[in-house]
Amino acid sequence: MATSDPIHPLGHEDSDQIDPTVARALTPYEMEWLRRQCHELKLKKLQILRQALFEWISEHPGYRFYEEGFGDTMRIALEKFMREHSREFVPVTADDASDKTPNTALG
């Protein structure tokens, strides 16, 4: 059944707001990394998260998702994506994220 609902497990597509469960699982560094890519490269956070998840799923085809662990799975997928594609994105240092409060940048 097709739906036009813009809400997905990763977040709200229209506003590019990350789902709170996913955002809580991401580190302050990862949130800052996403923010920086969006600002500098004009990408959307959900676009990056979706690509990271697609790549992770392709390497783990038998994995079954569970709602309570989805945020942690997304964090692992994003960490791998960041490592593997580091040359394609704007670098972010740990100092860039150190003054950010955890998970306040949900949107």
DRENPA-3360 file (N, C-alpha, C; in nm, 2 decimals, always signed):
BEGIN
1 = MATSDPIH = +0.08/-0.12/+0.00/+0.00/+0.00/+0.00/+0.09/+0.12/+0.00 ~ +0.07/+0.21/-0.09/+0.15/+0.33/-0.10/+0.09/+0.44/-0.01 ~ +0.18/+0.52/+0.04/+0.14/+0.62/+0.13/+0.21/+0.75/+0.10 ~ +0.15/+0.86/+0.12/+0.22/+0.99/+0.10/+0.27/+1.05/+0.23 ~ +0.26/+0.98/+0.33/+0.31/+1.02/+0.46/+0.46/+1.05/+0.46 ~ +0.50/+1.17/+0.49/+0.65/+1.21/+0.48/+0.73/+1.16/+0.60 ~ +0.66/+1.09/+0.70/+0.74/+1.05/+0.82/+0.79/+0.91/+0.79 ~ +0.92/+0.90/+0.82/+0.99/+0.77/+0.80/+1.06/+0.74/+0.93;
9 = PLGHEDSD = +1.12/+0.62/+0.94/+1.19/+0.58/+1.06/+1.31/+0.67/+1.09 ~ +1.36/+0.73/+0.99/+1.48/+0.82/+1.01/+1.44/+0.96/+1.06 ~ +1.32/+1.00/+1.02/+1.27/+1.13/+1.06/+1.16/+1.19/+0.97 ~ +1.14/+1.32/+0.98/+1.04/+1.38/+0.90/+1.10/+1.44/+0.77 ~ +1.07/+1.39/+0.66/+1.13/+1.43/+0.53/+1.11/+1.57/+0.50 ~ +0.99/+1.63/+0.51/+0.96/+1.76/+0.47/+1.05/+1.87/+0.55 ~ +1.07/+1.84/+0.68/+1.15/+1.94/+0.76/+1.29/+1.90/+0.77 ~ +1.33/+1.78/+0.73/+1.46/+1.72/+0.74/+1.50/+1.70/+0.89;
17 = QIDPTVAR = +1.40/+1.68/+0.97/+1.42/+1.66/+1.12/+1.44/+1.52/+1.15 ~ +1.55/+1.49/+1.22/+1.58/+1.35/+1.25/+1.49/+1.30/+1.36 ~ +1.44/+1.18/+1.35/+1.36/+1.12/+1.45/+1.43/+1.12/+1.58 ~ +1.36/+1.16/+1.69/+1.42/+1.18/+1.82/+1.50/+1.05/+1.87 ~ +1.44/+0.93/+1.84/+1.51/+0.81/+1.88/+1.64/+0.79/+1.81 ~ +1.65/+0.82/+1.68/+1.77/+0.82/+1.61/+1.87/+0.92/+1.66 ~ +1.82/+1.05/+1.68/+1.90/+1.16/+1.72/+1.97/+1.13/+1.86 ~ +1.89/+1.07/+1.95/+1.95/+1.03/+2.08/+2.06/+0.93/+2.07;
25 = ALTPYEME = +2.06/+0.85/+1.97/+2.16/+0.74/+1.96/+2.29/+0.80/+1.89 ~ +2.27/+0.91/+1.82/+2.39/+0.97/+1.76/+2.47/+1.05/+1.86 ~ +2.60/+1.05/+1.84/+2.69/+1.13/+1.93/+2.69/+1.27/+1.89 ~ +2.73/+1.36/+1.98/+2.74/+1.50/+1.95/+2.83/+1.53/+1.82 ~ +2.94/+1.45/+1.81/+3.02/+1.46/+1.69/+2.95/+1.43/+1.56 ~ +2.87/+1.32/+1.57/+2.79/+1.28/+1.45/+2.69/+1.38/+1.41 ~ +2.62/+1.44/+1.51/+2.52/+1.54/+1.49/+2.59/+1.66/+1.43 ~ +2.71/+1.70/+1.48/+2.78/+1.82/+1.42/+2.83/+1.78/+1.28;
33 = WLRRQCHE = +2.87/+1.66/+1.26/+2.92/+1.62/+1.12/+2.80/+1.63/+1.02 ~ +2.68/+1.58/+1.06/+2.57/+1.60/+0.97/+2.53/+1.74/+0.95 ~ +2.53/+1.82/+1.05/+2.50/+1.96/+1.04/+2.59/+2.03/+0.94 ~ +2.72/+2.00/+0.96/+2.82/+2.06/+0.87/+2.81/+2.02/+0.73 ~ +2.78/+1.90/+0.70/+2.76/+1.85/+0.56/+2.64/+1.93/+0.50 ~ +2.54/+1.94/+0.58/+2.42/+2.01/+0.53/+2.44/+2.15/+0.50 ~ +2.51/+2.22/+0.59/+2.54/+2.36/+0.57/+2.64/+2.38/+0.45 ~ +2.75/+2.31/+0.45/+2.86/+2.33/+0.36/+2.83/+2.28/+0.22;
41 = LKLKKLQI = +2.77/+2.16/+0.21/+2.75/+2.09/+0.09/+2.60/+2.09/+0.04 ~ +2.52/+2.16/+0.12/+2.38/+2.17/+0.08/+2.31/+2.04/+0.07 ~ +2.34/+1.95/+0.15/+2.27/+1.82/+0.16/+2.17/+1.82/+0.27 ~ +2.08/+1.72/+0.27/+1.99/+1.70/+0.38/+2.03/+1.59/+0.47 ~ +2.01/+1.61/+0.60/+2.05/+1.51/+0.70/+1.99/+1.37/+0.67 ~ +1.86/+1.37/+0.63/+1.79/+1.24/+0.61/+1.85/+1.18/+0.48 ~ +1.89/+1.26/+0.38/+1.95/+1.20/+0.26/+2.08/+1.13/+0.30 ~ +2.16/+1.19/+0.38/+2.29/+1.12/+0.43/+2.26/+1.00/+0.51;
49 = LRQALFEW = +2.17/+1.01/+0.60/+2.13/+0.90/+0.69/+2.08/+0.78/+0.61 ~ +1.99/+0.81/+0.51/+1.93/+0.71/+0.43/+2.04/+0.64/+0.35 ~ +2.13/+0.71/+0.29/+2.24/+0.65/+0.21/+2.33/+0.56/+0.30 ~ +2.36/+0.61/+0.42/+2.44/+0.53/+0.51/+2.37/+0.40/+0.55 ~ +2.24/+0.41/+0.57/+2.16/+0.29/+0.60/+2.15/+0.19/+0.48 ~ +2.13/+0.25/+0.36/+2.13/+0.16/+0.24/+2.26/+0.08/+0.23 ~ +2.37/+0.15/+0.25/+2.50/+0.08/+0.23/+2.52/-0.02/+0.34 ~ +2.48/+0.01/+0.46/+2.49/-0.09/+0.57/+2.41/-0.21/+0.55;
57 = ISEHPGYR = +2.28/-0.19/+0.51/+2.19/-0.30/+0.48/+2.24/-0.39/+0.37 ~ +2.31/-0.33/+0.27/+2.36/-0.41/+0.16/+2.47/-0.50/+0.21 ~ +2.54/-0.47/+0.31/+2.64/-0.55/+0.37/+2.59/-0.65/+0.48 ~ +2.46/-0.62/+0.52/+2.40/-0.71/+0.63/+2.26/-0.74/+0.59 ~ +2.24/-0.81/+0.47/+2.11/-0.84/+0.42/+2.02/-0.92/+0.51 ~ +2.08/-1.00/+0.60/+1.99/-1.08/+0.69/+1.95/-1.02/+0.82 ~ +2.00/-0.89/+0.84/+1.97/-0.82/+0.96/+1.82/-0.79/+0.97 ~ +1.77/-0.81/+1.09/+1.63/-0.77/+1.11/+1.62/-0.65/+1.21;
65 = FYEEGFGD = +1.55/-0.55/+1.17/+1.54/-0.43/+1.25/+1.43/-0.44/+1.36 ~ +1.47/-0.38/+1.47/+1.37/-0.38/+1.58/+1.36/-0.23/+1.63 ~ +1.25/-0.19/+1.65/+1.22/-0.05/+1.69/+1.32/+0.00/+1.80 ~ +1.33/-0.08/+1.91/+1.41/-0.04/+2.02/+1.56/-0.03/+2.00 ~ +1.61/-0.09/+1.89/+1.75/-0.09/+1.86/+1.78/-0.01/+1.73 ~ +1.68/+0.05/+1.67/+1.70/+0.12/+1.54/+1.80/+0.23/+1.55 ~ +1.79/+0.31/+1.66/+1.88/+0.43/+1.67/+2.03/+0.38/+1.68 ~ +2.05/+0.28/+1.75/+2.19/+0.22/+1.77/+2.24/+0.17/+1.63;
73 = TMRIALEK = +2.15/+0.10/+1.56/+2.19/+0.05/+1.43/+2.22/+0.16/+1.33 ~ +2.14/+0.27/+1.34/+2.16/+0.38/+1.25/+2.30/+0.45/+1.29 ~ +2.33/+0.46/+1.42/+2.46/+0.52/+1.46/+2.57/+0.43/+1.40 ~ +2.57/+0.30/+1.41/+2.67/+0.21/+1.36/+2.68/+0.23/+1.21 ~ +2.57/+0.24/+1.14/+2.57/+0.26/+0.99/+2.63/+0.39/+0.95 ~ +2.60/+0.50/+1.03/+2.66/+0.63/+1.00/+2.81/+0.63/+1.03 ~ +2.85/+0.57/+1.14/+2.99/+0.57/+1.17/+3.07/+0.50/+1.06 ~ +3.02/+0.39/+1.00/+3.09/+0.32/+0.89/+3.09/+0.41/+0.77;
81 = FMREHSRE = +2.97/+0.47/+0.74/+2.96/+0.56/+0.62/+3.06/+0.67/+0.63 ~ +3.07/+0.73/+0.75/+3.16/+0.85/+0.77/+3.31/+0.81/+0.74 ~ +3.35/+0.69/+0.79/+3.48/+0.64/+0.77/+3.51/+0.61/+0.62 ~ +3.42/+0.54/+0.56/+3.44/+0.50/+0.42/+3.43/+0.62/+0.32 ~ +3.36/+0.72/+0.35/+3.34/+0.83/+0.26/+3.40/+0.96/+0.31 ~ +3.50/+0.95/+0.40/+3.56/+1.07/+0.46/+3.61/+1.17/+0.36 ~ +3.66/+1.13/+0.25/+3.72/+1.22/+0.15/+3.62/+1.29/+0.07 ~ +3.49/+1.25/+0.08/+3.39/+1.31/+0.00/+3.32/+1.42/+0.08;
89 = FVPVTADD = +3.34/+1.43/+0.20/+3.27/+1.52/+0.29/+3.36/+1.62/+0.36 ~ +3.30/+1.73/+0.41/+3.37/+1.83/+0.48/+3.42/+1.77/+0.61 ~ +3.56/+1.79/+0.64/+3.61/+1.73/+0.77/+3.55/+1.81/+0.89 ~ +3.53/+1.73/+0.99/+3.49/+1.79/+1.12/+3.57/+1.73/+1.23 ~ +3.62/+1.81/+1.32/+3.71/+1.76/+1.43/+3.63/+1.74/+1.55 ~ +3.68/+1.67/+1.65/+3.61/+1.65/+1.77/+3.59/+1.78/+1.84 ~ +3.68/+1.88/+1.83/+3.67/+2.01/+1.89/+3.55/+2.08/+1.83 ~ +3.52/+2.06/+1.71/+3.40/+2.13/+1.65/+3.27/+2.09/+1.72;
97 = ASDKTPNT = +3.27/+1.97/+1.77/+3.14/+1.92/+1.83/+3.15/+1.93/+1.99 ~ +3.26/+1.96/+2.04/+3.28/+1.96/+2.19/+3.19/+2.06/+2.26 ~ +3.16/+2.17/+2.20/+3.08/+2.27/+2.26/+2.93/+2.25/+2.24 ~ +2.90/+2.15/+2.16/+2.76/+2.12/+2.13/+2.70/+2.04/+2.24 ~ +2.58/+2.07/+2.29/+2.52/+1.99/+2.38/+2.46/+1.87/+2.31 ~ +2.46/+1.75/+2.37/+2.42/+1.63/+2.31/+2.27/+1.63/+2.27 ~ +2.25/+1.60/+2.14/+2.12/+1.57/+2.09/+2.02/+1.69/+2.09 ~ +2.08/+1.82/+2.10/+1.99/+1.93/+2.09/+1.96/+1.97/+1.95;
105 = ALG = +2.04/+1.92/+1.85/+2.02/+1.96/+1.72/+1.93/+1.86/+1.64 ~ +1.82/+1.83/+1.69/+1.73/+1.73/+1.63/+1.69/+1.77/+1.49 ~ +1.67/+1.89/+1.47/+1.62/+1.94/+1.35/+1.73/+1.98/+1.25;
% end
